[in-house]
Amino acid sequence: MADFFKLNEEYYRVPGNFTFKDVYLAEFIRKETLERPELFQIKSDDCFVVSYPKSGTTWTLELTQLIMNNGDTTYTESENHFDRMPFIEFKLPKFPKMDGVKAMQIKESPRLLKSHLPIHLFPSQALHMGCKFIFVVRNPKDTVTSYYNFYQAMPSLYGDYKGDFSNYLKLFMNGKVVYGDWFDFTLGWWKYLNGNNALFLKYEDMKKNPRDATVKIAKYLNYDLGDDVIDKITEYCSFAKMKASKFINFEEIKGRPFLRKGATGDWKNYFTVAEDEAFDEVYNERMKDSGLSFDWE
Ligand code: PPS
């Protein structure tokens, strides 16, 4: 297997890529904040939604924000998703309003914040201040499938990726996609979350029972919402509704929306049988002691 996902030296590199503490990153991640995490100015009542990219972050953030607003959609319908929930490590001159450090400073508390940083790059002060953590994870076959499509949809972040899926899967399996190795990322956070007051959600569970996710988030954040409000929030954040919302969905390239399919099992349309088998071998080896399992269908 070792050779199955072997990358040649000419592999695709995103614009401004750099490696920080063994994690492959891109120009849109502010290196200065990784070197000086105190720049983040964390507050003890901050709530973080943390995930590897393409795991259901946007969905979880929208649910959480509506819960924090007791189901009132006024704020949700007043600004776009990325401006409402600061993406803490983001910085790219093309999107000045999205500068994470600045954006967090102007938000009222309790703040709802997004990050894709692996735990060893995450501002560690937040781990000791009583902040809330909602971690969402998705089966990695669907994650890489979604990420492959996102690379092609967002040239402003990922450049001019022209490789096929097999090529992309090799990048993913070698940790050469932005935010690095999925296994390291997931295991790192999973170990932390197990022993701490954090909420752990799986995308596949959310798909099967979206109402349950709303209930869990509300309970975790101590919002006592009525059944009608829980139903309203769940429905408001359905894939169809979020896809139709101009405050959430967008297309940088026509025909390649940010909210793409919102399905489980799409990986089967991308993986060959050989790739699937080789992937399972790596997965079983790397995740064997984790106690973490996924639905793959
Ligand atoms: S990002 O850019 O890393 O923050 O992306 P992230 O939000 O983590 O993941 C994007 C995928 O989640 C899907 N999505 C949803 N699925 C089901 N229901 C809802 N409401 C929903 N909202 C977003 C989105 O379509 C991406 O998955 P794919 O498979 O590409 O469609």
Residues whose N, C-alpha, C, O or C-beta is under 5 A from the ligand:
A	BS01	PPS	Y52 P53 K54 S55 G56 T57 T58 W59 S146 C237 S238 F239 M242 F258 L259 R260 K261 G262 A263
